[in-house]
Structure formats: structure tokens, C-alpha cells
């Protein structure tokens, strides 16, 4: 019988409290090695009615069922990989793949579904998780859904839950889960001695440069990766020589390769008899045998390609070598987590990233894909509610934020009846009909339902006109005319320029200028622009549009007709931005 740690008990208590007052699906976030299976087992033990525990690999099905069995209780197992399909017990631990193929057998009234590694759940209604949950809800419309994960985000779609119990918004309102009800930071477990401290060091030898592939227009294919790696044979040989040297006093080394061909090349440079490879195509029996032998420490080096990032537990691993790229800090954290479990005489886990991924395992995911390799998480205070947002961004040499990619404040405002997300938008698409601010991906105005024209359509139309000029804007300058008006000049990366004039003494013109530039600046202490003198004095803080469209007039020459801010589309922006 196990005694739960304080944080495990807190996670259980928060779950019970949440579902007593709410039907919203919920998420518990616990780092790899925190003992999610014990939390699951305790929740299963407390359940009065039948429940299902779902996950995606047989290893986790077996691990979770064993923890439940260690409590002196009898689990049901439904997994083709474990040769057992029993739905007769009160608590069933199941493989989602096996259960999705047997939905017709789900005829019981289940009160709760627990999903381990729930970051794999998507919003797609055709997914296996969605199909199983929908079938269960037909029998019990009050079905409760709980997810557990160490990394609550998906590359490309962001956070898997909408609201956090600390009072801020993470994912969209249609995220797979409603609320995060408990979260424990990795540092807590390390400081308390529940996990092995990682020692992360920079590669002392040449490392791979995958940036051209990762931050291109499309995700890299295996062929793209192999082509790059074939040009890096010397680098691979030098890296593996370094891995061997660094592992002299190490007990277990996991090497994460980029492709199968890459893994085979790595294997050739490792000591004979001391290394093996596991890839997706490795037969199940052979894979199980290699894993068992590695856990018995019969060989030191285990090379794998995308198969041992979850559901794998070898506590003696004390060296993680990353030779593969990833845009996902979620995957990065899962990989590092393979080496953080406690083991006798294990003082630390060495981590060397030979692929230059550059993530911080102690920092939470920002919730969106990193725009380019030079970005880092930055804190941005909301001028509206004061909430400290964390977005991808860039800093100058003094540590000041000079650019960020956040769209909307993530703060939650409580009016005493319900919580609403702060409506301050850092980047937005302005409605030409009512001037309301909309998300930059919106197709219709949330306020007046006016159809918003796709910026790509605007650019495409302008590029096809003989009397139109499209500037890829790389900067602007401001000056005050002799009449006291404000003149803005926009510069193209190729040297072209076009200007427009604002009479900020006119209240309507000033309001229009503030609609466009009132938030697009980083001038300290400025909420709204008041005069042309103020704008000119602080022009270095003014943000400029991504594209400027001008039309030619016989009388006045080029006149600005459209400015596109916060552009995210298929056309390239100025290189000098």
C-alpha cells in the first residue's frame, strides 16, 4: 500500500472538489516522474461507479494497472498488446486504440474517464478519444473527463486546456479540456529530492544546425533531415566520440536520433556489443527484450527514433544525448524526463543537446510554436488589467523586450459571477465597419458580424493592379509639417517609400490614428497618442505595418489606401524586420 506524497494528495483533493461543482473537463499537470500513476490509482480507488483509464501505449496501461493492483485492488485491462480484454471490473485500464476498435462493447454506465498523457487529445471529432467519449456520454450525459500530463500543449495547436486555476487563460475556449485544476513545477520535485537534478551543458564539439529546416514554410520530412545529416557525417562522428568520452563514468545512455538512417550511422560509431537500436519498425518482442536488457544494464547505449519519449522507465539512465531537432518544448521535456527518475547512487543526469534546440526545461511552454530560433519566453504586462503574460519574444542587450508575438492578454477577470478573459489585444485585425478589434485570424467581426477580408486577398488584388504599389514595410519615420500635421513615411526594404499625413488636431483623425497606432508601440507611459509633437518625439517606439498598399492618383501621386498590421499569411514580410 502506498502513501501519497503531499502534492499527489493535493491533486486528488483538487479533482474531487472540481467535479463536485463542475462538469467541465479538467487537467492535472505533473512532471515526468512525479507519480501520475499513483494519483490515477487513488482516484480509481475512491470511485463509487465504474471508470475507465485510457492511454496510448501498452507500457502505460500496464504501469497504471500495476499501481492499482499494488493497492490490493483488482484492475480490468483492455489492451490487445497485453492480450487481455476485460471490461467487467469496476476500474478498467485500457489502450485507446483497442477500445476505439471495440466501441460497441461500451455498454456500462461509466462515471469518469481518466486520460493519461492527455496532451495527445485533439479537438478533432473523428479522433479515437472523441469517439470513445461520445459513446460513453450517450449512456451517461454527466460523464466526467480528467486528463493527466507532464506537458499540456500540442505543437501547432497550443495548450490543451482553456483556463488555469491560478486565474489566467491558456488555450482557446474550444480546447480539448476546460480547466487546469492542479500544476506542479519541475523545480519543486528536484528541490524536494523527488527527481534527479539534470546537469545541462552545451555541446563542446560541433553540433547540427537544423534551423533552416525547422523554421521553413513546411515541417521537415525524413528525406530533408537525411539530406542535411548526410552532409554532417564528420559532425556525427565527432559527436559520438564526445558522447563516448562523456559517458565514461555513466551507467545508462539514451541517444535520440533524428531518423532511422541517422540512428544506424550513430550505432556504427558506438562500442561493439554495448549499443542497440529501437525504432518504430522494431518488432514488439525484440523491442521488449532490448528494453528489459537495457534496464538490467546489460549494455550502455540505447539509440532510438521517436519511440521512447513516453511510457519508458529506466531509472539508471544518467546521460541523455539529443541528436535530433524538435520545435516542441513538450517533446524536449519528455525526452529529458527519461533521465530524471531516482536510482541508487545516481547524483545527476547529464544532458547534452547536440541539435541546438535551446529550450529551458524549467520554463513553461508559451503555447504556440516558436516563430524563429532567436525567440525566447518574455514577460509582457497587459496595459488593460496588469496581468503578466508570457509570450515568445526578443530582448535587446539590456534585457528589455523589443518585440513579442502575443495576440491577446491571457488574464482572467472576475466580476463576481463568472470569469471572462481580458479583452486587451496586442495584435489585432480592425473591423473597417465598426473599428472593433478582432483576432488576427478572424473572418467576421465579433461585434458587428461584418465580413473581414483576408489580408492575402487584399495583397493579391493590389499586386494585380497597375496603379497600385505594395511595400514590404521595413520601417517608418515621423515628422511635423509646417502646418503642424503629422507626416508618416513608410520605407520598403528595396528603397521605395510612400507617405501619408494626419491632422491630429482633428478629434476624428486623432481617434482614427489611435485605432491604428494606439496600442502598436512600446513607449513607456503612453496609453493614447495626443499630438503630432508627442508622436515625433517618441517615434522610435512606434510600431509600423507589415505591408502598405498605395494607389496612384493623377493629382496627388501615391496615396496610402491600406495598411496591414500583424500579418500572418503566405506572403513574405520584409527581411529587415
Buried (B, 14 or more C-beta within 10 A) or exposed (E): EEEBBEBBBBBBEBBEEBBEEEEBBBBBBBBBBBBBBBBBBBBBBEBEEBBBBBBBBBBBBBBBBEBBBEBEBEBBBBBBBBEBBBBEBBBBBBBBBBBBEBEEEBEBEBBBBBBBBBBBBBBEEEBBBBBBBEBBBEEBEEBBBBBBBBBBBBBEBBBBBBBBBEEBBBBEEEBBBBBBBBBBEBEEBBEEEBBBEBEBEEBEBBBBBBBEBBBEEEEBEEEBBBEBBEEBEEBBBBBBEBBBEBBEEBBBBBBBBBBBBBBBBBBEBBEEEEBBBBBEEBEEEEBBEBBEEBBEEEBBBBBBBBBBBBBBBBBBBBBBBBBBBBBBBBBBBBBBBBBBBEBEEBEEBBBBBBBBBBBEBEBBBBBBBBBEBEBBBBEBEBEBBEBEBBBBBBBEEEEEBEBBBBBBBBBBBEEEEEBEBBEBBBBBBBBEEEBBBBBBEBEEBEEEEBEBEEBBEBBBEBEEEEEBBBBBBBBBBBBBEEEEBBBBEBBBBEEBBBBBEBBBEEEEBBEBBBEBBBBBBBBEEBEEBEBBEBBBEBBEEBBBBBBBBBBEEEEEEBBBBBBBBBBBBEBEBBEEE
